Amino acid sequence: MHLLIRMFHGPAVRMLERFWRESRPDMVVSLVPNFNRALGESLKRALPGVPLATILTISRTTAALLDERQDQHFICGSDRAVAQALAMGHPEAKVHACRA
């Protein structure tokens, strides 16, 4: 899956850029962090300043996905996800704990 995502990164970014320009969202929320690189790059190109937020619910896969170095918010469904996001160097102001 990761190989396919890398292979189609360029076309995905271009397609998403067109979509953002047409739909003009106030915020983009990612539920599938595997695509965050394309989401983040395309959003930054098409609509600089529009925030990207990622909802993290599965903490055991979070560490690798948190390594994307782009401006985004993380909405974390567990204390472990919060700790991982902070440990990866993401600013505390952009790491949000979501507890029931």
C-alpha positions as a Markdown table, in Angstrom:
| # | Residue | x | y | z |
|---|---|---|---|---|
| 1 | Met | 0.0 | 0.0 | 0.0 |
| 2 | His | 2.8 | 2.4 | 0.9 |
| 3 | Leu | 4.5 | 1.8 | -2.4 |
| 4 | Leu | 1.3 | 2.6 | -4.3 |
| 5 | Ile | 0.9 | 5.8 | -2.3 |
| 6 | Arg | 4.4 | 6.9 | -3.1 |
| 7 | Met | 4.1 | 5.9 | -6.8 |
| 8 | Phe | 0.9 | 8.0 | -7.2 |
| 9 | His | 1.9 | 10.9 | -4.9 |
| 10 | Gly | 2.4 | 13.5 | -7.7 |
| 11 | Pro | -0.9 | 12.8 | -9.5 |
| 12 | Ala | -2.7 | 12.6 | -6.1 |
| 13 | Val | -1.4 | 16.0 | -5.1 |
| 14 | Arg | -2.4 | 17.6 | -8.4 |
| 15 | Met | -5.9 | 16.1 | -8.2 |
| 16 | Leu | -6.3 | 17.2 | -4.6 |
| 17 | Glu | -5.1 | 20.8 | -5.4 |
| 18 | Arg | -7.9 | 21.1 | -8.0 |
| 19 | Phe | -10.4 | 19.8 | -5.5 |
| 20 | Trp | -9.3 | 22.2 | -2.8 |
| 21 | Arg | -9.5 | 25.2 | -5.1 |
| 22 | Glu | -13.0 | 24.2 | -6.2 |
| 23 | Ser | -14.4 | 23.3 | -2.8 |
| 24 | Arg | -12.5 | 25.9 | -0.7 |
| 25 | Pro | -12.7 | 24.2 | 2.7 |
| 26 | Asp | -12.2 | 26.0 | 6.0 |
| 27 | Met | -10.3 | 23.0 | 7.3 |
| 28 | Val | -9.4 | 19.5 | 6.1 |
| 29 | Val | -9.7 | 16.6 | 8.6 |
| 30 | Ser | -7.8 | 13.4 | 7.8 |
| 31 | Leu | -9.0 | 10.0 | 9.0 |
| 32 | Val | -6.5 | 8.1 | 7.0 |
| 33 | Pro | -3.0 | 9.4 | 8.0 |
| 34 | Asn | -1.3 | 7.4 | 5.3 |
| 35 | Phe | -2.4 | 10.1 | 2.8 |
| 36 | Asn | -1.4 | 13.1 | 4.9 |
| 37 | Arg | 1.7 | 13.9 | 2.9 |
| 38 | Ala | -0.4 | 14.4 | -0.3 |
| 39 | Leu | -3.2 | 16.1 | 1.7 |
| 40 | Gly | -0.8 | 18.5 | 3.3 |
| 41 | Glu | 1.2 | 19.4 | 0.2 |
| 42 | Ser | -1.8 | 19.9 | -2.0 |
| 43 | Leu | -3.6 | 22.0 | 0.7 |
| 44 | Lys | -0.6 | 24.2 | 1.2 |
| 45 | Arg | -0.2 | 24.8 | -2.5 |
| 46 | Ala | -3.9 | 25.4 | -3.2 |
| 47 | Leu | -5.0 | 27.2 | 0.0 |
| 48 | Pro | -2.1 | 28.3 | 2.2 |
| 49 | Gly | -3.3 | 28.8 | 5.8 |
| 50 | Val | -6.2 | 26.3 | 5.7 |
| 51 | Pro | -5.5 | 23.9 | 8.6 |
| 52 | Leu | -5.1 | 20.2 | 8.3 |
| 53 | Ala | -6.1 | 18.1 | 11.3 |
| 54 | Thr | -5.5 | 14.4 | 11.7 |
| 55 | Ile | -7.6 | 12.2 | 14.0 |
| 56 | Leu | -5.4 | 9.5 | 15.5 |
| 57 | Thr | -7.3 | 6.6 | 17.0 |
| 58 | Ile | -4.9 | 3.6 | 16.8 |
| 59 | Ser | -1.8 | 4.4 | 18.9 |
| 60 | Arg | 0.2 | 1.4 | 17.8 |
| 61 | Thr | 0.5 | 2.7 | 14.3 |
| 62 | Thr | 0.8 | 6.3 | 15.2 |
| 63 | Ala | 4.6 | 6.7 | 15.5 |
| 64 | Ala | 5.5 | 6.2 | 11.9 |
| 65 | Leu | 2.6 | 8.3 | 10.7 |
| 66 | Leu | 3.5 | 11.2 | 13.0 |
| 67 | Asp | 6.9 | 11.5 | 11.3 |
| 68 | Glu | 5.4 | 13.6 | 8.5 |
| 69 | Arg | 7.0 | 17.0 | 8.9 |
| 70 | Gln | 4.3 | 19.4 | 7.9 |
| 71 | Asp | 2.0 | 21.9 | 9.7 |
| 72 | Gln | -1.0 | 20.0 | 11.1 |
| 73 | His | -3.0 | 19.4 | 14.2 |
| 74 | Phe | -3.4 | 16.0 | 15.8 |
| 75 | Ile | -6.6 | 15.0 | 17.6 |
| 76 | Cys | -5.5 | 12.1 | 19.7 |
| 77 | Gly | -7.8 | 9.4 | 21.0 |
| 78 | Ser | -5.5 | 8.1 | 23.6 |
| 79 | Asp | -2.8 | 9.3 | 26.0 |
| 80 | Arg | -0.3 | 7.2 | 24.2 |
| 81 | Ala | -1.0 | 9.0 | 20.9 |
| 82 | Val | -0.6 | 12.4 | 22.7 |
| 83 | Ala | 2.7 | 11.2 | 24.1 |
| 84 | Gln | 3.9 | 9.9 | 20.7 |
| 85 | Ala | 3.0 | 13.2 | 18.9 |
| 86 | Leu | 4.8 | 15.3 | 21.5 |
| 87 | Ala | 7.8 | 12.9 | 21.4 |
| 88 | Met | 8.1 | 13.3 | 17.7 |
| 89 | Gly | 8.5 | 17.1 | 18.2 |
| 90 | His | 5.1 | 18.4 | 17.2 |
| 91 | Pro | 4.1 | 21.6 | 19.1 |
| 92 | Glu | 2.0 | 21.1 | 22.1 |
| 93 | Ala | -0.5 | 23.7 | 20.8 |
| 94 | Lys | -1.2 | 21.4 | 17.8 |
| 95 | Val | -1.6 | 18.2 | 19.8 |
| 96 | His | -5.1 | 17.8 | 21.2 |
| 97 | Ala | -6.3 | 15.1 | 23.6 |
| 98 | Cys | -9.8 | 13.8 | 22.9 |
| 99 | Arg | -11.1 | 11.9 | 25.8 |
| 100 | Ala | -14.7 | 10.7 | 26.5 |
